[in-house]
Amino acid sequence: MMAETTFKTCIVCGKEIVHDKFHPYQKFCSKRCKWRLCSRNEQKGKRYHELRFEALDVLGGKCSICSIDDPCMLTIDHIDGDWRRDPFSRRNKRALYRHIVQRQGDAKRSFQVLCWNHNSMKSLYPEVFESRYPAIR
């Protein structure tokens, strides 16, 4: 007795998907199609990155420690370190970026730009960070 092969179609591009026993509810032919559907709209993603880059520029546009200025390597860090009490950390990051762009003076007192390495060092090894960079809050 030969097993029947059932075909489904990708909900994004329309290609046929071979049904197998490990992925019975598969809807996409590839991760690329899945990501394309999940990102919904390219314009929305483009606006998000433009807003993020604008917020980084407001805060200086480079790491406060090593002065790296590649926007893909930069993060926005809470100066006081208490990100759990920040109302924007519970919502999407667009609200945070909008807050920074609209209230620049307030934002410069509350946030700083760090690269990924220094931001992770600040959160994972706070004692080492404080001893190496005492001038950085």
N, C-alpha and C positions, 0 to 999 in steps of 0.2 A: 504494500500500500504506500503510495507516494504522498508526501505532505503537500498540501495545496499552498501556493504562494499567493498571498493577498497583497494588493497594491493600494496604497493611499497616495494622496497628492499633497505636496507641501502647500500650506496655506498662504505662503508668501510668494513663491515663484511658480508654483504649479507643477514642479517636477514630480515624477513618480517616486514614491518611497517604498522600498521593500520592507514588508512587515516581518519582524522577527520576534521570537519569544521573549527576548530581553527588553524590548521597547514596544510593548503592545499599544501604547497610547501616543506614539510619536506623531508630531504634527509638522515637524520641520525636516527638510532634507539635510541641513547642515547648521552648525552654530552661527554661521554668518547670517542665514535667513532668520534664525531666532533672534539674534541681536538687532537685525534690521527692524523686525516687528516690535521688539521691546523698546527700542529707542524712539519709536513712534514717528517722530518728525525730525528731519535733519535741521530745519530752521530753529526748532525749539532747542536742540543741542547747541547750535551755533550761537544763539542768543545767550545761553547759559555760560558758555566759555567767554564770550565778549564781556558779560557782566563780571565774571570772575577775574578776568585780566584787568578790568577797570578798577575793581576793588583792590587788587594787588598794587596797581599804580598809585592809588590813593595812599596806601600804607608804605610806599617807598619803592616798591618794585624789585627789591633785592633782599637777600638774607641779611639779617641784622648782624650776623657773626662773620660769615665767610664772603659776603657780597656777591654770591652767585645770582645771576639775573635771568636765568632760564625759567619762564613762567610755568613750564611743565614740572619743574623740580621744586616749586615753592608751595608752602602751605601757610594758612593764616592761623596764628597761635594766640591763645588767650594769655594776656600778660599775667594776670593773677593766678592762672592755672586752674581756676575753678570752672571748667567747661560744663559741669553737670547742672549748675544753677543758671546757665545762660539759656534764655528762652529760645534762641535760634538753633541750639544743638538738637532740640527735639523735633524741629520742623525741617523742611528741606533747606539746603544751603543757599538757595536763591534769596531767601529772606535775610540771611546773614549778609550776603553780598550787597543787597539793596540797602540795608541798614548802614553799611560801611560807606557806600557811595553817597547816600543822602545826608548822613550825619558824620562828616569827616572829622571834625574836632573831637567828638565823642569817641569815634572809632580809634583814633590815634592814641587815646589814653587807655583803651581797653584791649587792643589787638596789636600784634606785630607780625612781620613776615619772617619766617624761618624756612630753611631748606628741609627736605624730608629727614636728612641725617640728624640735624640739630634738633628738630622737633621731636623725633623719636628718642634722642638722647635725653632731652629735657623731661620726657614723661617716664622713661624706663630707668634712668640713672640720675635722679635729681641731685644727689649729693655730689657726684662727679661733675655734673653740669654747673652747679653753683661754685665749685672750687676752681673750675677752669675758666668760667665766664662770669665773674662776679658783677660786672657792669650791666649784663643783660638781665632783664627782669623775667 
